[in-house]
Amino acid sequence: MDETLRTVFMGIATLVAVFSFFNTTRLWRKANRPILSAFVETHSAGNVATMYNLLIINSGNRPAVNVCLDLKLSDEDFRKCITQEIDNSGVEAILKCFNVEGTIPLLIDGDKRSNYFGLTSSKSEDNIWRYGSSLPIEITYQDLEGEKYVSALNLVVKYSKAFAGMEWSDKTHKREDVVKLLKQILDSIQ
């Protein structure tokens, strides 16, 4: 009986060890991989226009290769997000982010890449986006061993430096600069 009991306990211990090994390996693979995300970042903003960049970030701890972005909108739905024609040079530059020209060959862990992503403007001839437009995308990429990953998310075209759209200015203006600006304004009026 003692021999049978010992054999059963050894079998259970072996099964626990094998299960632990495979579980540890699975969790290691989940934790040690590239993790890519994208968002529309405000490049700069003023009283006339807000300019945007599309930012791709690898927040994982392994490099990503063959990073491709795929816009998951029909042409008709995309046209609802823009104010210009689809053949406008600014719109064409944005669409390059979502084709072969926009492929990122290597994105090291902790690194990021950005690209022009249009603007919103009070001047209709310059404006490209309808403010607040939401664009569903998929990011497909691989790790160095060829394992494929897909991240699905929505890009939202809005002011990104303040999550609700407003912030205090960090700029302090010198008295001389304000006086100089007021003189320029007065001279242009006269």
C-alpha positions, 0 to 999 in steps of 0.5 A: 500500500505504501508503494502504491500511495508513493507512486500516486503522489509522484504521479500527481507531483509530476502532473503538477510540475508539467502543468506549471511548466506549460502554464509558465511558458504560456504566461511568459509568451503573453508577457514578453511580446510587442504590444502596439497601440496608436492614437491621434496626437496633437502636434500643435494648436492655435486659434486657427488650426490644430495639426495632428500626427498619427503616433504608433507606440510599442509599449511591450518589451520585445521589438515588432516587425512588419507593422501595418495599419488597416483602416476598417472603414468603407470609402463612404464612411471615410468620406463622412470623416473628412471635409476635403475630396479624397484626391486632396493631397492632404487626404492622400498623405493620410491614406498612405498610413494605411497602405504598403507605403506606411509599413514600419519594418521595425519598431523597437520596444519602448519606441514610437513612430509618428506621421502627418495626420491632417488638421482641423481648421477654421479655414475651410480650404485648409480643414481636412478632418471633421473634429471628433471623427472616429476611425476604426483600425487594426494594427497587424505586426509580428515579433522577431520569431514570426508570431503574428498579433493584431490590435483593434482600436479606434483613432479619434481626431481631437485635441489630445494634449488635454483629455477633455479639450482644454488646458492652462497655458504654460506660456508666460508673455513678457511685457515687451512682447505684448507691447510689440504685438499691440504696436503691430496690430495698431500699425496694421489697422492704420 
